[in-house]
């Protein structure tokens, strides 16, 4: 109190055209209590208010300054036992805790990650071959999940905020299971896979290759079933990451929720790892494994297709097994009201973000535009959304193309490169999410300190991003691309005099390493006329294009002139790259949980689910969807050898310029990191926390109770009269 002006109550805001209010039906009285600020709160828990005294001031509308306590009536928290109706077994109550809910949430997040980011991704190439689809069509399949998420996230998060969140997650379990089931249906509708004729990879001096043929197949029509499956999966994923996260935050004190959210998000990251391992093992089984017929081919045969569909059936059964547990949970866990009563608001204060506190606000969809507008005017929230979208662009791009980068930079096989990429990305991301949650929880960071922590981790990740330049490797010698055939000086053409009569196909990339240390596009382009398929790796001899070195050959090289596979790289930077990139991933994802917690804190209590829905929608529109496209176009710009089929149509890229690729990826990564850091810093700068020790308690829809911290020195109080 100063100058005899009385108690300065932040909840009582004068009316102005710039600060819209929402009036309650008939506020009958205002309750005011005065607290002493000389004693400090412990663990962010409020003091017990003194007996409220009725004010003589006229009734005021129930508008709340954003810096005050959230207008949540404790009667709104419908706590109850675990079960259905009168069926409430005592054993069920063991799960009626935040820990019990977290276990089921993690299982669903794990299942969703296994299917969407694991099984789908690893099955795409097999689906392309089996159903004769172009990469552009399978790209549409991958994008369908994000499209469904974007279309539904705002609606689900807004409607579900006041709904029964655990039952929404039961619905999510049903939709994820149904999506997995639908995705596997083409296997049962398309019939048995018909093997084509075997392909000869050696030089056929007197034979003819298959010419240009254009044919259409009805198999590509199964595209629509795959898209439907992804749309259903996206429908199930929407409440999982919006309403599920908000429910966890409801049920826990502020300093604990970050740890639980971090654990839940880490499970969604571990899911793809399990999906890749499971899918990889299933692809070693023949696609028609249930028919019990011998095919006579092995995985090395280009015609081999694996049993991609089995994993989706397993995911369907597991997801549906979670429907019953989620439907048992009450609307709010026991103790939620007490936890909410003890929380202190950290909502960002801004001139245009006066909150609506009408008890009925948000129950009707007609309030949605006003709620969304109010959210968009929260500058701190919008800065955090842009920063996470920029980060998502990089992470999804690397998640898609990191195996390709490792394969080309360090001369590894596709399968081994994918294994290394997963071994770096998945554990690094999961570790970062968990560490971020632990540190925020352990140090009980405020909203502003949480944003500062995320800013620090982003700065460290920016420095580590330059690893692509420091560890890049020169291209290995490749005949016809970087090395001429037998010293002819002819570059830029795979066909030369030594293989002109072999009728080789550029659409069949099967690299071999010659005894001369040069890599060839295929045994055919190396001029190899004979092979020994029983040897592993397969060896070739009588190769007209391989120049025999004058040096004495090693014992291992006797008896063949080329062997299947790429030549061993002379670059030794792989361990350094993996170590530094792992650290970059850890620090990148270490900011994930703190940013989510900051978003939950800086917005109104009743808008948390809508805030998460808005964040995930923008994250996909600005990050997840364009990220792989931007990375793909950038990587294609570094191609130096394209696949040209018999019809002269350009296909995939076979060889890339390694140095140029590394520099281009660094440029994208650094640009996005700078955007992330800028908006994280701007959020820290703009954030205005509520007044210290302010706690506004709404005891019923028609009364405003407030606890305001004032000086407790009797001499000062007397002087202020």
URMOSUL-V371105 format. One record per helix or strand of 2 or more residues. SS is the DSSP state (@ for helix, = for strand). FROM is the first residue (numbers start at 1). TO is the last residue. If there is no record, write none. Layout:
ss;from;to
SS;FROM;TO
SS;FROM;TO
//
This chain:
ss;from;to
=;29;36
=;53;54
@;74;76
@;90;95
@;98;130
@;135;161
@;165;189
@;218;250
@;254;282
@;289;291
@;310;328
@;336;342
@;365;376
@;379;410
@;414;442
@;447;464
@;467;470
=;478;479
@;485;487
=;512;514
=;519;520
=;528;532
=;539;543
@;555;557
=;562;564
@;574;602
@;605;636
=;639;644
=;650;656
@;658;686
=;695;700
=;703;710
@;714;720
//
